[in-house]
Amino acid sequence: MTRETIVAGVDGSGLSRAAVKWAAKEARLRDAELRLVHACAFPESELAQRQARLGSGEEMLLDICCQALADARRAAREAEPGIDVVAELKAGLTAKVLIGESATAGTLVVGAHRTGALRGLALGSVAAAVAVRSSCPVVIVHASFPESGPVVLGVDLALDDPVHWEYAFEAASRRDTPLLVVYAEPGRGAAAARQLEARLAGWSAKYPDVNAECRVVPDHNPARALVTAGAAAQLIVIGSRGRGQVTAAVLGSTGASLLRRASCPVAIVHHEAERIDHAVRY
């Protein structure tokens, strides 16, 4: 069996280091390899030659990239000494490189910041791009993140996608922490609660070690409901299949609100068909 790989995007910033530390913990929890990737906008044919000539003034940017990777590797090993860490500098634009990496990764982890340390790189845009196009689950990490508290799963009753349910239960099980399943819609309290409980029963039978409960929130704004429910959480998990209410909240017009305001990392889990489609296009 091929060992799972956790990929973390590196850019030398504080938020990137936070993402690396979170990814290192995830690698330990999953007994996975941690792969650190820094994209550098040189053509592939030139990258090896430029790396061989480090030290000249014209190679200062490449030198900074290599140092950022070395710092990230050190931070990962300090955070989780027992994990396997590899680091690679890759040629290309950040978003495209990371989307390509997602084709063989178990999880892709990036910082939530808007600007990077190099050339004013808009990593907020990178995070948004990989969240939509990644072939694997994407975790968006803020500068600091809690290491205790429940896992919160945001669901859309219009869609019955088991992929993000399984990711959330697995995350809660590995962390030995409760799972809170949240559905937001005004006027559907009792009916929605019955539907959620019915779906939850099957997953609870598969993961009997997870203490899971449902919460129906009378709010038309799923992002706001998830931010509130996740105030004390260590991870928020959301699915991305289709055009449902929750999907629109995360990847649509109010998605920036959730990613900006959440006090913990946010995992965006794609439906299997979307993963295949993204892999084909990239």
N, C-alpha and C positions, 0 to 999 in steps of 0.2 A: 504493500500500500504506500502511495506517495505521501510524504509528510506535508502537512498543511504549512502554508507560508503567510505570515502577516507582513504587509508592505506598509511602510511609513514614508510619506513625502518629507524631504528635508530641504530647508532653505537658509538655515543659520539663524533664524529669529527665535525669540523666546517662546512664541506659540508653537513653532516647529518642534522645539525641545520638549514642550509639554506633550505634543502628539507622539513623539518618540517614546517618552516614558509610559504613556498610556498603552502604546502598541507593545512595549516590552512586557508589561503586565499581562496583556492579552496573550502574548506568545507563551508566557509561563502557564497561564490558565489552560491553554489549548495544547500545550506541549508542541508548539509550532516553532518554526524557524522565523526569526525576524530579519526582514530584508529592508535596508535603508536605501532610498533612491533619491538622488539629487539630479535634476535635469539642468543641462547647460546648453545654451543655444549655439552650439557649434555643429557643423555638419559631421556626420559619423566618420567620414573619411579623414577629417582633420583632427579628430579628438585625440587619437593615440599619439600623433606627432606633437600636438600641443602639450600633452601630458609629459612627454619626454623632454620638453624644453622649459619646464617650470622654473621660475626664478627671474625671467626677464620681465621688463616693465609691461610689455604687451600681454603677458599671461597673468596679470594680477587678478583678473576676475576668476580665471580657472583655479588659481591658487586659493582664493577665498572659498570657492566651491569645495575643493578638496579638504580644506580646513574645517568647513562646516560638517562634512561627512565624518571626519575624524572625531570632532566634538560630539556629534550625535551618537557615534558608536560607543564612545566613552560613557556618555550619559545613559545609554541603554544598559550597558554592562554594570554600571553603578546601581541602577534601579533594580535590575534583576540579574545578579551575577551568574546564575546557572544556565541562562538561555544561549542558544546559538545565534550569532549576529553576523550578517554579511552586509557590506556596503558597496554601492556602485554608483559611479558618475555616468550618466547617460546623455547622449546628444539629443537635442530636440526641445520643443516647447513643453512646459511643465504639465499642462493639462493632458496633452496627447500622450506624453511619456507615461504618466500615471494611469491613464485609461488603458494603455497597452499592458501595463503591469497587472492590471486588475483581471486580465484574462486567465491568469494562472494563480492568482492570490485567493486566500480564504477570506481575508478582510483587508480593506485599504483604509489607512488612517491619515488624515490631514488636519492641519491647523485651521481655525475658523477666522483668522485675521484677514483684513482687507488688503494690506500692503506688505510685501516681503522686504527682506533686508537687501536684496540685490536689484538694482535698476528699477526700484519702485514697483516690483512685480505685484500684480493684483491677485493675491492668493485667495481673496474672497471670491473672485471670478473662477479661479481654479477649483475651489471647493464646490461651487455651484455646478461647474462643468462635470466634475467627476461624480457628484451626487446623482446627476441625471444619466450619465453615459457609462458608468462603471459596470463591469460584468460581475462584480462581487459586492457584498455589503460594504458601505462606506461609513466610517465613523468620523464625525466632525468634532474636534477637541478644542476647548477654550484654554486660556492661560493657566488656570488652576482647575482641578477637577476633584470631586469627592471620591473617596475610596470605600465608602460605606453608604448604606441606604438601599432602598428597593430598586429594582428595574421596573420602568414604566413602559407599557406597550400601548401605543395609540392605534385604535382599530376603526375600520369603516364597515358597518354592517351591510352596506351595499355590495361589498366584495368579500369573498370567502377564500382568501389566499393563505395557505398554511405556511408559506416560507417565512414570513416575518413572525408568526406565532412561534414557530420552532426556534428561530433565532433568539427570541426573547426568553423562552423557557430554558433554552440551553445556557444563555448568559446568566440567568438567575440561578440555575443549578450549579454552574461552575463557581459562582461567587458565594453560594450558600446564603442567598438572600431572598426575601419575598418578591413576588411579581404583582404589580398593580396593572390591570387592564382597564383602559379608559376609553369611553365612547362619548362624544359630545354632540348633542342635538337637542334643542328645546322641544318639549311637548311629547316625548316618547319614553318617559321614565320607566314605567312598569313593563311595557312591551319590549323595550330595548334591553332591560335587565334580564328578562327571561331568555332572550336570544343569546345574550352574552354568556349567561350561566350554562346554557346548553352547549355552546362551543367550548367553554372553559372545561366542562366535565371531561371531555375526551382528552384534552391535553393534560389535565391533572392526572388522569389515569396513566398516561405515558411518562409523566414526570412526578411521581408521588412525593419526591423529596422537596418539591417547590410549593411553598405556601402562597397560593394565588387567590386573588379576589378581583371582583369587577366593580367599576364605578361609572355610573351614567351621569354626565354633567349637563345640565340644561343651559348650554351655551352654543350659539351658532358659529363661534370661532374656535375651531379645533386647536389652532396654535396656542391661543391664550389658555385654553383648558389644559393642554399638555404642559405648558410652562408652569402653571399653578400646581398641577398634580406632581410635576417633577421637581418641585422646589427643594425637596430633601432626597432626591433620587441620585443614584450614581450613574445611571444610563437611561436614556429615552430611546425606544425602538419604534420605528415607523415603517410601514410598507409603502411601495410606490406603484403598485399595479393600477392601471386604468386611470380614469379621470374623476375618481370619487372625491368626496369632501375632504378627507384627511390628506389624500395625495395632493390636492390643490393647495392645501395649507402649508405643506412642506416644500413642494417643488414649484408652486405657483406664486401668486402675487404676495402672499403673506409668509412664504417660506423663510425669507430673510428675518422676519420677526422672531420665529421660533429659534433659528440658529443663532441669532444675536442675543436673545434674552434667556435662553436656557442656561441654567446654572450647572449643567453637567453635559458630558458628551452626548451627541445625538447620532444614532445608527440608522441609516437609510438602507432598507433591504429590498432589493428588486425581485420581481417575479421571475421565475426561470426562463420564460419565453423572452422577457426583456433582456436578460443576461445574454442569451444566444444572439439576439438581434444586435446588441451593442458590440459583441465580440466580432460578428461578421463585418460590421461597418468600420471597425477599427483594426 
